[in-house]
Amino acid sequence: KHVNEQAEQSTIRSHQQNERVQNNAMLTVLAVFAFSLIGAWFLSGMIVTPIQKLQEVMRQLAMGNLSVRADVDGDNEISKL
C-alpha cells in the first residue's frame, strides 16, 4: 500500500511539473509573438514613412510645384531615391 501511495504522489508531482512546463512554454511563445509584432510594426514604420514622404514630394512635382524638396535622412535606398 505504501508503494502505491508513493507512486501516486510521484505521478501527481509529475503532472504538476508537466503543467508548469507547458504554462512556461506558452508564456514564452506569447512573449516572442508579442515582441515580433512590435518589431515588425517598428520596422514597417521605418520603411513606409520615408516612402510616403517621397510619394508626397513626387505628387507635388507632378502638379508642377518645382520648389518642393525631399528631406534626405540616412544613407539607405530610400534616401538615394
Summary of the structure (lengths in Angstrom):
residues: 81
radius of gyration: 28.7
end to end distance: 81.0
largest distance: 94.2
contacts: 150
relative contact order: 0.06
helix: 80%
strand: 0%
